[in-house]
Amino acid sequence: MHGNLITESLPNGIRLDNEDRILGYGSGRIRRSFIRILLEDRVKIKISRYDSTKGHIIYRL
């Protein structure tokens, strides 16, 4: 299983290894469980179908 690698944490989002800049927020379980998302983490992101620059971080690998 592979995910997107976080290469940079920005004030209003994250930058991924494929140079995409996404406004990513932690989804329900990640926020409820206080799971920290750090640099160099691999994550699964569910990108909005209406706006490709916004998404939810749904899983930390």
Secondary structure in CASP SS format (residue, H / E / C, confidence):
PFRMAT SS
TARGET T0000
AUTHOR 0000-0000-0000
METHOD secondary structure of the structure
MODEL  1
M C 1.00
H C 1.00
G C 1.00
N E 1.00
L E 1.00
I E 1.00
T E 1.00
E E 1.00
S E 1.00
L E 1.00
P C 1.00
N C 1.00
G E 1.00
I E 1.00
R E 1.00
L E 1.00
D C 1.00
N C 1.00
E C 1.00
D C 1.00
R E 1.00
I E 1.00
L E 1.00
G E 1.00
Y E 1.00
G E 1.00
S C 1.00
G H 1.00
R H 1.00
I H 1.00
R H 1.00
R H 1.00
S C 1.00
F C 1.00
I C 1.00
R C 1.00
I C 1.00
L C 1.00
L C 1.00
E C 1.00
D C 1.00
R E 1.00
V E 1.00
K E 1.00
I E 1.00
K E 1.00
I E 1.00
S C 1.00
R C 1.00
Y C 1.00
D C 1.00
S C 1.00
T C 1.00
K E 1.00
G E 1.00
H E 1.00
I E 1.00
I E 1.00
Y E 1.00
R E 1.00
L C 1.00
END
